[in-house]
Amino acid sequence: MRTLVTGSAGYIGSHATNALLKSGFDVVSYDNLSTGFRSSIPEHVQFIEGDVRDTAKLTKALRDNKIEAVIHFAAKLKVPESLTLPLDYYDNNISGTISLIQACRSAGVDKVIFSSTAAVYGTSNGDKGLVHEGSIISPINPYGSSKLMAEKILADAEPAHGIRSVALRYFNVAGAALDGKNGQRTADASHLIKVASEAAVGKRHFVQVFGTDYATKDGSAVRDYIHVEDLIDAHLLALGYLRDGGSSQVLNCGYGKGYTVLEVLETMKRISGASFSISHQNRRTGDAPHLVADATKLRNLLGWTPQRDDLELICRTSYEWEKRQSTAPA
Ligand SMILES: NC(=O)c1ccc[n+]([C@@H]2O[C@H](COP(=O)([O-])OP(=O)(O)OC[C@H]3O[C@@H](n4cnc5c(N)ncnc54)[C@H](O)[C@@H]3O)[C@@H](O)[C@H]2O)c1
């Protein structure tokens, strides 16, 4: 299937691009390089430097390449930044999705996979248990709100324009490719496992833990960490589902297991042998105490069976990748 990947030069998009190529898809990469890297995409892949809000350019890319499906990763995604720059988030993430749907309509593309997020749930589902797709939806930051609005736009696009979509609500994506060839390169990342890997290789002196008084076993927040390649497997299954005529869906992507921030840091210290310091900070606005996925729907509907559900493996692949980045020639 000829597939255009927006945000393909980013962390998750580049892993998806590699997996699509391996599975025999024709891939066109579309990215404005605001946070992504051209070098994360194999040289031979057609790369179009463009913004998803440039509807004319995107439409031309879809038409010229006879694209059949789009995977839409392109977005801004830093929660704290979204609190200070909400308009940028609404513009990029909502206007970007509107532009994409307009381009799909013009070019006759009727299949879209969308990167949504657990941030749409907010904090209203209590501090225990699993959240499922029918749990309370109540984002508490502009990032989560922007993604929720994009989900709604996609949901409305099926009855109105015949564009079917699968919105995948990612929990905490982490880790690097098992073959060691790709990993997370995000500058100034705030993702815990990336930050801990940077500390383990000496790029940071300490790791900050925001909130140590939550009602969890050690007081730090609980999250569900999913290996990036298991997440990408869900995208490939979702593409097959839409190709076979499936209707629009919203699906959680996580393992259904929660780890506290302090447990993750202990795991990183153990596998790396590093002893970075931990700085305890107050709770951060916009953070939920506990977010763990019920991904039953993803497993049942798409037959998703994760292969890398192992916190040590996630930390180790991330750490090994970071180590290679520190020693790679400039
Ligand atoms: N990383 C996570 O843990 C996580 C969790 C939940 C959801 N997500 C979602 O996954 C997607 C990918 O995240 P990531 O971690 O790979 O981030 P990333 O920053 O590495 O990748 C985003 C990519 O999109 C590009 N981009 C941004 N705005 C664009 C625009 N207007 N036009 C064209 N390209 C644009 C960037 O240059 C970058 O290459 C995002 O939609 C994000 O909201 C990520």
The ligand as an SDF file (V2000), in Angstrom:
LIG
                    3D

 44 48  0  0  0  0  0  0  0  0999 V2000
    6.4990   10.0630   22.3880 N   0  0  0  0  0  0  0  0  0  0  0  0
    5.4390    9.7100   23.1230 C   0  0  0  0  0  0  0  0  0  0  0  0
    5.5770    9.1280   24.2250 O   0  0  0  0  0  0  0  0  0  0  0  0
    4.0510    9.9800   22.6150 C   0  0  0  0  0  0  0  0  0  0  0  0
    2.9600    9.6700   23.4510 C   0  0  0  0  0  0  0  0  0  0  0  0
    1.6770    9.9110   22.9740 C   0  0  0  0  0  0  0  0  0  0  0  0
    1.4800   10.4000   21.6910 C   0  0  0  0  0  0  0  0  0  0  0  0
    2.5600   10.7090   20.9070 N   0  0  0  0  0  0  0  0  0  0  0  0
    2.3070   11.2540   19.5600 C   0  0  0  0  0  0  0  0  0  0  0  0
    3.1400   10.5950   18.6260 O   0  0  0  0  0  0  0  0  0  0  0  0
    3.4680   11.4750   17.5460 C   0  0  0  0  0  0  0  0  0  0  0  0
    4.9560   11.4130   17.2770 C   0  0  0  0  0  0  0  0  0  0  0  0
    5.6720   11.7780   18.4490 O   0  0  0  0  0  0  0  0  0  0  0  0
    7.2580   11.6730   18.5510 P   0  0  0  0  0  0  0  0  0  0  0  0
    7.5730   11.2970   19.9590 O   0  0  0  0  0  0  0  0  0  0  0  0
    7.7810   10.8730   17.4490 O   0  0  0  0  0  0  0  0  0  0  0  0
    7.6500   13.2160   18.3760 O   0  0  0  0  0  0  0  0  0  0  0  0
    8.7720   13.9010   17.4570 P   0  0  0  0  0  0  0  0  0  0  0  0
    8.8270   15.3290   17.8570 O   0  0  0  0  0  0  0  0  0  0  0  0
   10.0300   13.1060   17.4930 O   0  0  0  0  0  0  0  0  0  0  0  0
    8.1390   13.7630   16.0080 O   0  0  0  0  0  0  0  0  0  0  0  0
    7.1950   14.6620   15.4860 C   0  0  0  0  0  0  0  0  0  0  0  0
    7.5830   14.9060   14.0310 C   0  0  0  0  0  0  0  0  0  0  0  0
    6.6030   15.7400   13.4190 O   0  0  0  0  0  0  0  0  0  0  0  0
    7.2440   16.7940   12.7070 C   0  0  0  0  0  0  0  0  0  0  0  0
    6.2750   17.8980   12.6780 N   0  0  0  0  0  0  0  0  0  0  0  0
    5.7690   18.5880   13.7230 C   0  0  0  0  0  0  0  0  0  0  0  0
    4.8780   19.4960   13.3020 N   0  0  0  0  0  0  0  0  0  0  0  0
    4.8080   19.3760   11.9580 C   0  0  0  0  0  0  0  0  0  0  0  0
    4.0620   20.0300   10.9430 C   0  0  0  0  0  0  0  0  0  0  0  0
    3.2230   21.0270   11.2250 N   0  0  0  0  0  0  0  0  0  0  0  0
    4.2380   19.6470    9.6580 N   0  0  0  0  0  0  0  0  0  0  0  0
    5.1060   18.6460    9.3340 C   0  0  0  0  0  0  0  0  0  0  0  0
    5.8450   18.0030   10.2460 N   0  0  0  0  0  0  0  0  0  0  0  0
    5.6900   18.3660   11.5480 C   0  0  0  0  0  0  0  0  0  0  0  0
    8.5190   17.0620   13.4750 C   0  0  0  0  0  0  0  0  0  0  0  0
    9.5380   17.6900   12.7090 O   0  0  0  0  0  0  0  0  0  0  0  0
    8.9160   15.6490   13.8990 C   0  0  0  0  0  0  0  0  0  0  0  0
    9.7320   15.0220   12.9200 O   0  0  0  0  0  0  0  0  0  0  0  0
    2.9230   12.8490   17.9500 C   0  0  0  0  0  0  0  0  0  0  0  0
    1.7230   13.0640   17.2580 O   0  0  0  0  0  0  0  0  0  0  0  0
    2.6550   12.7120   19.4340 C   0  0  0  0  0  0  0  0  0  0  0  0
    1.6100   13.5490   19.8640 O   0  0  0  0  0  0  0  0  0  0  0  0
    3.8390   10.5220   21.3380 C   0  0  0  0  0  0  0  0  0  0  0  0
  1  2  1  0
  2  3  2  0
  2  4  1  0
  4  5  1  0
  4 44  2  0
  5  6  2  0
  6  7  1  0
  7  8  2  0
  8  9  1  0
  8 44  1  0
  9 10  1  0
  9 42  1  0
 10 11  1  0
 11 12  1  0
 11 40  1  0
 12 13  1  0
 13 14  1  0
 14 15  2  0
 14 16  1  0
 14 17  1  0
 17 18  1  0
 18 19  2  0
 18 20  1  0
 18 21  1  0
 21 22  1  0
 22 23  1  0
 23 24  1  0
 23 38  1  0
 24 25  1  0
 25 26  1  0
 25 36  1  0
 26 27  1  0
 26 35  1  0
 27 28  2  0
 28 29  1  0
 29 30  1  0
 29 35  2  0
 30 31  1  0
 30 32  2  0
 32 33  1  0
 33 34  2  0
 34 35  1  0
 36 37  1  0
 36 38  1  0
 38 39  1  0
 40 41  1  0
 40 42  1  0
 42 43  1  0
M  CHG  2   8   1  16  -1
M  END
$$$$
